[in-house]
């Protein structure tokens, strides 16, 4: 086995390795296509360490601009994590990938669950968009989805900060607001954020694509204010975004949700999503 840090000329080989694992590699493929294999610490950029056996790539770990290690490493997880973090020179602040791989990565780097701000064990779901089940309120026009624009940045920022406080364990600080606002602006410019509106035009829910490639999209950032929950808004906004993706030629969608999040599981099952396997997201405490 040989490990090396990938260079620009390795992009095609990396994509060829990742595409057969598309459902669990959306961050890796999306970031690769968005930023290539250069790393200047800018959004979507990272260092990629790959393992080879008999000249063939068999595993990869990326250490991204946001300090997260993202894994597609059925073998050699520990050495790859060490190599990627060493080459990037950045601290490790998170792990994302198949659950068993994240477990091995944390053990290799001496990270224990008690160190985590968030440790979410999730189920990965997939859906062929040809099989999408459209909720009736969306189908008959009681609600409608649209892409968010720059005029929506503050509303979506407010909702995503609320999501971070409720679901990610973040603290309500000016730094959090600035970070989320920057992410929302980037998402709006990249046409990845969606809003659901009632017939009156009142926004009631939001969703987005946290990874989007020509073959598939990965759903993320689904949020409905607590006082508006239980009305089917979340499944409607997810469906609206997927209808638009399907019209643009995308054939597949994936997402992951917590093992204990039964309402979300039911909503996604109603859209046609099927469970594929276990995923894990670990976020470590951030330094101010």
C-alpha positions as CSV (number, residue, x, y, z in Angstrom):
1,X,0.0,0.0,0.0
2,X,1.2,3.5,-0.9
3,X,-0.3,6.8,0.2
4,X,0.3,10.1,-1.6
5,X,-1.2,13.6,-1.8
6,X,-3.1,14.1,-5.0
7,X,-2.1,16.7,-7.5
8,X,-4.1,18.4,-10.3
9,X,-3.3,15.7,-12.8
10,X,-5.0,13.1,-10.5
11,X,-8.5,14.7,-10.8
12,X,-9.8,12.2,-13.5
13,X,-8.6,9.2,-11.6
14,X,-10.1,10.5,-8.3
15,X,-13.5,11.0,-10.0
16,X,-13.3,7.6,-11.5
17,X,-12.8,6.1,-8.1
18,X,-15.5,8.1,-6.4
19,X,-18.4,7.8,-8.9
20,X,-19.1,4.2,-8.1
21,X,-19.6,5.4,-4.5
22,X,-21.7,8.4,-5.6
23,X,-24.4,8.2,-2.9
24,X,-21.8,8.5,-0.1
25,X,-19.3,10.7,-1.9
26,X,-21.4,13.7,-2.8
27,X,-19.3,16.2,-0.8
28,X,-16.1,14.8,-2.3
29,X,-17.3,14.8,-5.9
30,X,-19.0,18.2,-5.6
31,X,-16.0,19.9,-4.1
32,X,-13.6,18.2,-6.6
33,X,-15.6,19.6,-9.5
34,X,-16.1,23.0,-7.9
35,X,-12.5,23.6,-6.9
36,X,-10.3,20.9,-8.4
37,X,-7.3,19.6,-6.4
38,X,-5.8,23.0,-5.5
39,X,-5.9,24.1,-1.9
40,X,-5.6,27.8,-0.9
41,X,-8.0,27.5,2.0
42,X,-10.9,28.8,0.0
43,X,-14.5,27.4,0.0
44,X,-14.7,23.8,-1.5
45,X,-10.9,23.5,-1.6
46,X,-8.9,20.8,0.3
47,X,-6.0,18.4,0.4
48,X,-6.8,14.9,-0.8
49,X,-4.8,11.9,0.4
50,X,-5.3,8.6,-1.5
51,X,-4.2,5.1,-0.9
52,X,-3.1,2.8,-3.7
53,X,-2.7,-1.0,-3.9
54,X,-1.0,-2.4,-6.9
55,X,-1.2,0.9,-8.6
56,X,-5.0,1.3,-8.2
57,X,-6.6,3.9,-6.0
58,X,-8.6,2.2,-3.2
59,X,-9.4,4.9,-0.7
60,X,-9.3,8.7,-0.2
61,X,-9.7,11.2,2.6
62,X,-10.0,15.0,2.0
63,X,-9.2,17.7,4.6
64,X,-11.2,20.7,3.6
65,X,-11.1,24.5,4.0
66,X,-13.6,24.2,6.9
67,X,-11.3,21.8,8.8
68,X,-13.5,18.7,8.2
69,X,-12.1,15.3,7.2
70,X,-14.4,13.8,4.6
71,X,-14.0,10.0,4.0
72,X,-14.4,7.5,1.2
73,X,-12.0,5.0,2.6
74,X,-13.1,1.4,2.9
75,X,-9.5,0.6,3.8
76,X,-6.5,2.5,5.4
77,X,-8.7,5.1,7.1
78,X,-6.3,6.0,9.9
79,X,-3.1,6.5,7.8
80,X,-5.1,8.5,5.2
81,X,-6.5,10.9,7.9
82,X,-3.1,11.4,9.4
83,X,-1.6,12.1,5.9
84,X,-4.3,14.5,4.9
85,X,-4.2,16.5,8.1
86,X,-0.4,16.6,8.1
87,X,-0.3,17.9,4.5
88,X,-3.0,20.5,5.0
89,X,-1.5,21.9,8.3
90,X,-5.0,22.7,9.5
91,X,-6.7,21.5,12.7
92,X,-9.2,18.7,12.5
93,X,-12.6,20.0,13.5
94,X,-14.9,17.3,12.1
95,X,-15.5,14.0,10.4
96,X,-18.0,13.1,7.7
97,X,-18.6,9.8,6.0
98,X,-19.8,6.2,6.4
99,X,-20.2,5.5,10.1
100,X,-17.7,2.7,10.3
101,X,-15.0,4.8,8.6
102,X,-15.7,7.8,10.9
103,X,-15.3,5.5,13.9
104,X,-11.9,4.3,12.7
105,X,-10.8,7.8,11.8
106,X,-11.6,9.1,15.3
107,X,-9.7,6.2,16.9
108,X,-6.7,6.8,14.7
109,X,-6.5,10.5,15.6
110,X,-7.2,9.9,19.3
111,X,-10.6,11.7,19.2
112,X,-13.3,10.5,21.6
113,X,-17.0,11.2,21.4
114,X,-16.8,13.3,24.5
115,X,-14.8,15.9,22.5
116,X,-17.6,16.4,20.1
117,X,-20.0,19.4,19.9
118,X,-22.2,17.2,17.7
119,X,-22.0,13.5,17.1
120,X,-24.9,12.5,14.8
121,X,-25.4,9.0,13.6
122,X,-27.6,9.1,10.6
123,X,-29.2,7.0,7.8
124,X,-28.2,7.8,4.3
125,X,-31.2,7.8,1.9
126,X,-31.3,7.7,-1.9
127,X,-34.0,8.4,-4.6
128,X,-34.2,8.1,-8.3
129,X,-35.9,11.3,-9.3
130,X,-38.1,9.4,-11.7
131,X,-39.7,7.9,-8.6
132,X,-40.3,11.1,-6.8
133,X,-43.7,11.3,-5.0
134,X,-45.0,14.8,-5.2
135,X,-47.0,16.0,-2.2
136,X,-50.6,17.0,-3.0
137,X,-50.4,20.6,-1.7
138,X,-47.5,21.3,-4.0
139,X,-49.1,19.5,-6.9
140,X,-52.3,21.5,-6.7
141,X,-50.6,24.8,-6.0
142,X,-51.5,25.4,-2.4
143,X,-47.8,26.0,-1.8
144,X,-45.0,26.7,-4.2
145,X,-41.2,26.5,-4.2
146,X,-38.7,29.0,-5.6
147,X,-35.0,29.6,-5.5
148,X,-34.0,32.1,-2.8
149,X,-32.6,35.5,-4.0
150,X,-30.4,38.1,-2.4
151,X,-33.5,39.7,-0.9
152,X,-34.0,36.5,1.1
153,X,-30.5,36.3,2.6
154,X,-31.5,37.7,6.0
155,X,-34.5,35.5,6.4
156,X,-32.6,32.4,5.5
157,X,-29.7,33.4,7.7
158,X,-32.1,33.8,10.6
159,X,-33.6,30.3,10.0
160,X,-30.2,28.7,9.5
161,X,-28.9,30.2,12.7
162,X,-31.9,28.8,14.5
163,X,-31.2,25.4,12.9
164,X,-27.5,25.6,14.1
165,X,-28.7,26.4,17.7
166,X,-31.3,23.7,17.7
167,X,-29.6,20.9,15.9
168,X,-25.8,21.5,15.9
169,X,-25.3,22.8,19.4
170,X,-23.8,26.1,18.3
171,X,-23.8,29.2,20.5
172,X,-25.6,32.3,19.5
173,X,-22.6,34.6,18.7
174,X,-21.9,37.3,16.2
175,X,-19.3,35.0,14.7
176,X,-22.0,32.4,14.1
177,X,-24.2,34.9,12.3
178,X,-21.4,36.1,10.1
179,X,-20.4,32.6,9.2
180,X,-23.9,31.6,8.4
181,X,-24.7,34.8,6.5
182,X,-21.6,34.2,4.3
183,X,-22.7,30.6,3.6
184,X,-26.2,31.7,2.7
185,X,-25.0,34.4,0.3
186,X,-22.7,31.8,-1.4
187,X,-25.6,29.4,-1.6
188,X,-27.9,32.0,-3.1
189,X,-25.4,32.9,-5.7
190,X,-24.9,29.3,-6.6
191,X,-28.7,28.8,-6.8
192,X,-28.7,26.1,-4.2
193,X,-31.1,27.5,-1.6
194,X,-34.9,27.1,-1.9
195,X,-37.9,28.6,-0.1
196,X,-41.5,27.3,0.2
197,X,-44.3,29.9,0.1
198,X,-47.9,29.7,0.9
199,X,-50.4,31.1,-1.7
200,X,-50.1,34.5,0.0
201,X,-46.4,34.6,-0.7
202,X,-45.4,34.1,2.9
203,X,-42.2,31.9,3.2
204,X,-42.8,28.9,5.5
205,X,-39.9,26.6,5.0
206,X,-36.4,26.3,3.4
207,X,-34.2,23.6,2.0
208,X,-31.1,23.5,-0.2
209,X,-28.5,21.4,-1.9
210,X,-25.3,21.0,0.1
211,X,-23.8,19.3,-2.9
212,X,-24.9,19.4,-6.5
213,X,-23.4,17.7,-9.5
214,X,-24.9,16.8,-12.9
215,X,-25.7,13.3,-11.8
216,X,-27.2,14.0,-8.4
217,X,-28.0,16.5,-5.6
218,X,-27.6,16.1,-1.9
219,X,-30.4,17.7,0.2
220,X,-29.4,19.7,3.3
221,X,-30.5,22.7,5.3
222,X,-34.1,21.6,5.6
223,X,-35.8,23.9,8.2
224,X,-39.3,24.9,9.1
225,X,-39.9,27.3,12.0
226,X,-41.2,25.4,15.1
227,X,-44.6,27.1,15.0
228,X,-45.2,26.0,11.4
229,X,-44.2,22.4,11.7
230,X,-46.5,19.4,11.2
231,X,-48.1,20.8,8.1
232,X,-46.0,19.0,5.5
233,X,-44.0,22.0,4.5
234,X,-40.6,20.3,4.8
235,X,-41.5,17.5,2.4
236,X,-43.1,20.1,0.0
237,X,-39.9,22.2,-0.2
238,X,-37.7,19.2,-0.7
239,X,-40.0,18.0,-3.4
240,X,-40.1,21.4,-5.1
241,X,-36.3,21.6,-5.3
242,X,-36.1,18.0,-6.6
243,X,-38.7,18.7,-9.3
244,X,-36.5,21.6,-10.5
245,X,-33.4,19.5,-10.4
246,X,-35.2,16.7,-12.4
247,X,-36.3,19.3,-15.0
248,X,-32.6,20.3,-15.3
249,X,-31.6,16.7,-16.1
250,X,-30.5,15.5,-12.6
251,X,-31.4,11.9,-12.1
252,X,-30.8,11.2,-8.4
253,X,-31.0,12.7,-4.9
254,X,-29.5,11.7,-1.6
255,X,-29.7,12.9,2.0
256,X,-29.1,11.8,5.5
257,X,-31.0,12.3,8.6
258,X,-30.7,11.3,12.3
259,X,-31.5,7.8,13.5
260,X,-33.9,9.3,16.1
261,X,-35.5,11.9,13.7
262,X,-38.7,9.9,13.0
263,X,-40.7,12.8,11.6
264,X,-38.0,13.5,9.0
265,X,-37.7,9.8,8.2
266,X,-41.4,9.6,7.5
267,X,-41.4,12.8,5.4
268,X,-38.6,11.5,3.2
269,X,-40.1,8.0,2.9
270,X,-43.3,9.7,1.7
271,X,-41.3,11.3,-1.1
272,X,-39.9,7.9,-2.1
273,X,-36.5,7.9,-0.5
274,X,-35.0,4.5,0.5
275,X,-32.4,3.8,3.2
276,X,-28.9,3.0,1.9
277,X,-26.7,2.7,4.9
278,X,-25.3,4.4,8.0
279,X,-23.6,7.8,7.9
280,X,-22.0,9.8,10.7
281,X,-21.3,13.5,11.2
282,X,-19.0,14.6,14.0
283,X,-18.2,18.2,14.7
284,X,-15.6,19.1,17.4
285,X,-15.6,22.2,19.5
286,X,-14.5,25.2,17.5
287,X,-11.9,27.7,18.8
288,X,-13.1,31.3,18.9
